Amino acid sequence: MPVRRADVIDAAMELLDESGLDQLSTRRIADRLGVRVGAIYWHVKDKDELLAELADRVVGSCLDGVPVPDGGAEPPTAPPSAPVADPAARLTAAAHAVRDAMLAHPDGAALVAGHAVPGPNSLVLADRLCGIAREAGLPLPLAAVAGDTLLSYVTGFVLQEQRRGDPLHHHPNTSVPAPGFAPDRLPHLAAALAEGLPDDDTAFAAGIDLLVTAVTSRARPRR
């Protein structure tokens, strides 16, 4: 049976999950599919295109967990008696969905961060984040910045998680011993780290809460 483009992407994703980004090659993909390397290039022009497809697939896997904002050109208005969606909760849910999607694949964050040209799913994600920020009451230019800032934080956080590869950080209620900082030189860090570092879930949630609070604090009054 001829190899399809979807087969190439599926095989590449399987290899990514098994061995990580550094071990992913078109030769290994070809071996997995039982074809020559040249057959791969009938479907993707080069490895960069392949990685871009994988990155967009990773992003696409989070979209079910990212709320769809109102499609209007202005922040939505509602009479006092009508329920209004909580943009802070929606932004928080979106951030956690993106993190979960990246963590589902070894080097998922590095894969997504490595491609400056966004794919179709990445554009949908960016549009939704911007839209939710507008629902929070931000003007359009600031809403776009807010969405990009949130996505950048999530990507950077997961990139550090995956590069560190320390399982201790992934267990709630398990603090990680702090390095020995001299209180006379670094008093604030020494005081904070003396209590131990929080697990990744706790640290991520706290960071997202700070960002979302900052976003919603810039809301303009509803008309």
C-alpha positions as CSV (number, residue, x, y, z in Angstrom):
1,M,0.0,0.0,0.0
2,P,1.4,3.4,-0.9
3,V,2.6,5.6,1.9
4,R,0.4,8.7,2.5
5,R,1.4,12.0,4.0
6,A,-0.7,11.2,7.2
7,D,1.4,7.9,7.5
8,V,4.6,9.9,7.5
9,I,3.3,12.3,10.2
10,D,2.0,9.5,12.3
11,A,5.3,7.6,12.1
12,A,7.2,10.7,13.0
13,M,5.0,11.4,16.0
14,E,5.5,7.8,17.2
15,L,9.3,8.2,17.0
16,L,9.2,11.5,18.7
17,D,7.3,10.0,21.6
18,E,9.7,7.0,21.8
19,S,13.0,8.8,21.4
20,G,12.6,12.6,21.5
21,L,13.4,15.3,19.1
22,D,17.1,14.8,18.8
23,Q,16.7,11.2,17.6
24,L,14.1,12.0,15.0
25,S,15.3,11.6,11.4
26,T,13.8,10.9,8.0
27,R,15.8,7.7,7.8
28,R,14.2,6.4,11.0
29,I,10.8,7.4,9.7
30,A,11.4,5.6,6.4
31,D,12.6,2.5,8.3
32,R,9.4,2.6,10.5
33,L,7.3,2.7,7.3
34,G,9.4,0.1,5.4
35,V,10.2,2.5,2.5
36,R,13.2,4.3,1.2
37,V,14.0,7.8,2.5
38,G,13.1,9.3,-0.9
39,A,9.5,8.2,-0.4
40,I,9.3,10.5,2.6
41,Y,10.2,13.5,0.4
42,W,7.2,12.9,-1.8
43,H,5.1,14.1,1.1
44,V,7.3,16.7,2.9
45,K,9.9,18.8,1.2
46,D,12.4,18.6,4.1
47,K,12.7,18.0,7.8
48,D,11.7,21.5,8.7
49,E,8.3,21.0,7.0
50,L,7.9,17.7,8.8
51,L,8.7,19.3,12.2
52,A,6.3,22.1,11.5
53,E,3.6,19.6,10.9
54,L,4.4,17.8,14.1
55,A,4.4,21.1,16.0
56,D,1.0,22.1,14.6
57,R,-0.4,18.6,15.5
58,V,0.8,19.1,19.1
59,V,-1.0,22.4,19.3
60,G,-4.1,21.0,17.7
61,S,-4.4,18.4,20.4
62,C,-5.0,21.1,23.0
63,L,-7.8,22.9,21.1
64,D,-10.6,20.9,22.6
65,G,-9.6,22.3,26.0
66,V,-9.3,25.9,24.8
67,P,-12.6,27.8,25.1
68,V,-14.0,29.4,21.9
69,P,-14.5,33.1,22.5
70,D,-17.3,35.3,21.2
71,G,-16.7,36.2,17.6
72,G,-17.8,39.8,17.8
73,A,-15.5,42.7,17.0
74,E,-16.1,44.3,20.4
75,P,-15.9,42.8,24.0
76,P,-19.4,41.2,24.6
77,T,-21.9,43.1,26.6
78,A,-24.8,41.6,28.6
79,P,-27.6,42.9,30.8
80,P,-27.0,42.6,34.5
81,S,-29.3,39.5,34.8
82,A,-27.5,37.5,32.1
83,P,-24.6,35.2,32.9
84,V,-21.2,36.3,31.7
85,A,-18.5,33.8,31.1
86,D,-15.4,34.3,33.3
87,P,-12.5,35.2,31.0
88,A,-10.0,34.6,33.8
89,A,-11.2,31.0,34.2
90,R,-11.2,30.6,30.4
91,L,-7.6,31.9,30.0
92,T,-6.5,29.7,32.9
93,A,-8.2,26.6,31.3
94,A,-6.5,27.4,28.0
95,A,-3.1,27.7,29.5
96,H,-3.4,24.4,31.3
97,A,-4.6,22.7,28.1
98,V,-1.6,24.0,26.1
99,R,0.8,22.8,28.8
100,D,-0.8,19.4,28.9
101,A,-0.6,19.0,25.1
102,M,3.2,19.9,25.2
103,L,3.9,17.6,28.1
104,A,2.2,14.7,26.3
105,H,5.2,14.5,24.0
106,P,9.0,14.5,24.7
107,D,10.4,17.8,23.6
108,G,6.9,19.0,22.8
109,A,7.7,22.6,23.9
110,A,10.9,22.7,22.0
111,L,9.1,21.4,18.9
112,V,6.5,24.1,19.1
113,A,8.9,26.9,20.0
114,G,11.2,26.0,17.2
115,H,8.9,27.2,14.4
116,A,8.4,30.9,13.9
117,V,5.8,30.4,11.1
118,P,2.6,29.2,12.8
119,G,0.5,26.4,11.3
120,P,-3.3,26.3,11.1
121,N,-3.9,25.0,14.6
122,S,-1.4,27.5,16.1
123,L,-3.3,30.3,14.4
124,V,-6.6,29.1,15.8
125,L,-5.0,28.9,19.3
126,A,-3.6,32.5,19.0
127,D,-7.0,33.7,17.8
128,R,-8.8,32.1,20.7
129,L,-6.4,33.5,23.3
130,C,-6.7,37.0,21.8
131,G,-10.5,36.6,21.7
132,I,-10.7,35.6,25.4
133,A,-8.5,38.5,26.4
134,R,-10.9,40.8,24.5
135,E,-13.8,39.2,26.4
136,A,-11.9,40.2,29.6
137,G,-12.2,43.8,28.4
138,L,-8.8,44.5,26.8
139,P,-8.6,46.6,23.6
140,L,-7.6,44.6,20.5
141,P,-3.8,45.5,20.4
142,L,-3.4,44.7,24.1
143,A,-5.5,41.5,23.8
144,A,-3.1,40.2,21.1
145,V,-0.1,40.9,23.3
146,A,-1.9,39.2,26.3
147,G,-2.5,36.1,24.3
148,D,1.1,36.0,23.0
149,T,2.5,36.6,26.4
150,L,0.4,33.8,28.0
151,L,1.5,31.4,25.2
152,S,5.1,32.4,25.6
153,Y,5.0,31.8,29.3
154,V,3.5,28.3,28.9
155,T,6.0,27.3,26.2
156,G,9.0,28.6,28.2
157,F,7.8,26.9,31.4
158,V,7.3,23.5,29.7
159,L,10.6,23.9,27.9
160,Q,12.3,24.1,31.2
161,E,10.3,21.2,32.6
162,Q,11.3,18.9,29.7
163,R,14.9,20.0,29.6
164,R,15.3,19.5,33.3
165,G,13.7,16.1,33.3
166,D,13.5,16.0,37.1
167,P,10.6,13.7,38.2
168,L,10.6,15.3,41.7
169,H,9.2,18.5,40.3
170,H,6.1,16.7,38.9
171,H,4.8,15.4,42.2
172,P,2.4,17.7,44.2
173,N,3.3,18.2,47.8
174,T,6.9,17.2,47.2
175,S,9.3,20.1,47.6
176,V,12.7,20.0,46.1
177,P,15.7,20.9,48.3
178,A,16.9,24.4,47.7
179,P,20.5,25.3,46.9
180,G,22.5,26.9,49.6
181,F,22.3,30.6,49.1
182,A,24.1,32.9,51.6
183,P,21.5,35.1,53.3
184,D,23.9,38.0,53.6
185,R,24.3,38.1,49.8
186,L,20.9,37.0,48.5
187,P,18.5,37.5,51.4
188,H,15.3,37.2,49.5
189,L,16.2,34.2,47.5
190,A,17.6,32.5,50.5
191,A,14.4,33.1,52.5
192,A,12.2,31.9,49.6
193,L,14.4,28.8,48.8
194,A,14.8,27.8,52.4
195,E,11.2,26.5,52.2
196,G,12.1,24.3,49.2
197,L,11.1,24.7,45.6
198,P,7.4,24.0,44.7
199,D,6.5,21.2,42.4
200,D,6.0,22.1,38.7
201,D,2.2,22.0,38.9
202,T,2.1,24.4,41.8
203,A,4.6,26.8,40.3
204,F,2.8,26.7,36.9
205,A,-0.6,27.4,38.4
206,A,0.9,30.3,40.5
207,G,2.5,31.9,37.4
208,I,-0.6,31.6,35.3
209,D,-2.6,33.1,38.1
210,L,-0.3,36.1,38.2
211,L,-0.5,36.6,34.4
212,V,-4.3,36.2,34.2
213,T,-4.7,38.6,37.1
214,A,-2.6,41.1,35.3
215,V,-4.6,40.6,32.1
216,T,-8.0,41.0,33.7
217,S,-6.8,44.0,35.7
218,R,-6.4,45.9,32.5
219,A,-10.1,45.5,31.5
220,R,-11.9,48.5,30.4
221,P,-15.4,49.1,31.7
222,R,-18.2,47.4,29.8
223,R,-20.6,49.7,28.1
